[in-house]
């Protein structure tokens, strides 16, 4: 039988190479509270490797500041342009590496799963997700970029998953577990 902590801090990240969204929530039993949400802008950087460095640094900063118990991250979606998919996968991997390096478990969720968890519909718009999060967490501020509420949505989605039996999410307890399950992705 799994005994869960009474409280846990969940960091949610929506990885991106132009804008990375994040949200941090405190889960107390069945209640969730907003701690913070925001974005990391990288659209001013031309070099892809500088963007990856910024994602890593900001992920580490968020981990050190908020001390999350888990990182929930959106998994890369299929895009028609393979280069876009590759860049998003790298962005996700960098954020995951920051958490795994600090021994923080990582769980990834498909975009459709996140939307369905928040709104009841896997095809909900970013605006619908943001509006539902505002009601759930009782905040009025509308973020400048919906990437912030996308990051927050990943954290809330994770809080809603009491039993991790879903095939749309994967959880890793450390770097070794991730590497073992993703041999094809590592060279």
Residue pairs with C-beta under 8 A, 6 or more apart in sequence:
5 69
6 28
6 29
7 26
7 27
7 28
8 26
8 27
8 69
8 70
9 24
9 25
9 26
9 27
9 35
9 66
9 67
9 68
9 69
10 24
10 25
10 27
10 68
10 69
10 70
10 72
10 155
10 158
10 159
11 22
11 23
11 24
11 62
11 63
11 66
11 68
11 70
11 71
11 72
11 99
11 104
11 155
12 22
12 23
12 24
12 25
12 71
12 72
12 73
12 151
12 152
12 153
12 154
12 155
12 156
12 157
12 158
13 20
13 21
13 22
13 59
13 71
13 72
13 73
13 74
13 95
13 151
13 154
14 20
14 21
14 22
14 73
14 74
14 147
14 150
14 151
14 153
14 154
15 55
15 73
15 74
15 76
15 88
15 91
15 92
15 94
15 95
16 42
16 88
16 91
16 147
17 42
17 48
17 51
17 52
17 55
17 87
17 88
17 90
17 91
18 41
18 42
18 43
19 39
19 40
19 41
19 42
19 43
19 145
19 147
20 39
20 40
20 42
20 55
20 58
20 91
20 95
20 147
20 151
21 37
21 38
21 39
21 145
21 146
21 147
21 148
21 149
21 150
21 151
21 152
22 37
22 38
22 39
22 40
22 58
22 62
22 148
22 151
22 152
23 34
23 36
23 37
23 148
23 149
23 151
23 152
23 153
23 154
23 155
23 156
24 34
24 35
24 36
24 37
24 62
24 66
24 68
24 155
25 32
25 33
25 34
25 35
25 137
25 152
25 155
25 156
25 159
26 32
26 33
26 35
27 159
32 136
32 137
32 156
32 159
33 137
34 137
34 138
34 139
34 152
35 66
36 66
37 143
37 148
37 149
37 151
37 152
38 143
38 148
38 151
39 143
39 144
39 145
39 147
39 148
39 151
40 54
40 55
40 58
42 50
42 51
42 54
42 55
45 51
45 54
48 87
48 90
51 91
52 90
52 91
52 94
55 91
55 94
55 95
56 94
56 95
56 97
56 98
59 94
59 95
59 98
59 99
60 98
60 101
60 102
62 68
63 71
63 98
63 99
63 102
63 104
68 99
68 104
69 104
69 105
70 104
70 105
70 106
70 107
70 158
71 95
71 96
71 99
71 104
71 105
71 106
71 107
72 106
72 107
72 108
72 109
72 154
72 155
72 157
72 158
73 92
73 95
73 96
73 106
73 107
73 108
73 109
73 154
74 92
74 108
74 109
74 110
74 111
74 114
74 150
74 154
75 92
75 108
75 109
75 110
75 111
75 170
76 85
76 88
76 89
76 92
77 85
77 88
77 110
77 111
78 85
79 85
79 88
89 185
92 108
93 185
96 106
96 108
96 172
96 178
97 175
99 105
99 106
100 106
100 172
100 174
100 175
100 178
101 175
103 174
105 171
105 172
105 173
105 174
106 171
106 172
106 178
107 158
107 161
107 164
107 169
107 170
107 171
107 172
108 169
108 170
109 117
109 154
109 157
109 158
109 168
109 169
110 168
110 169
112 122
112 123
112 168
113 122
113 157
113 166
113 168
113 169
114 129
114 150
114 153
114 154
114 157
115 121
115 122
115 123
115 124
115 129
115 153
116 122
116 124
117 153
117 156
117 157
117 160
117 161
118 124
118 129
118 132
118 133
118 136
118 153
118 156
118 157
119 128
119 129
119 132
121 128
124 132
126 146
126 149
126 150
127 146
129 146
129 149
129 150
129 153
130 142
130 143
130 146
130 149
133 139
133 149
133 152
133 153
133 156
134 140
134 142
136 156
137 152
137 156
143 149
161 169
164 171
170 181
172 178
172 181
179 186
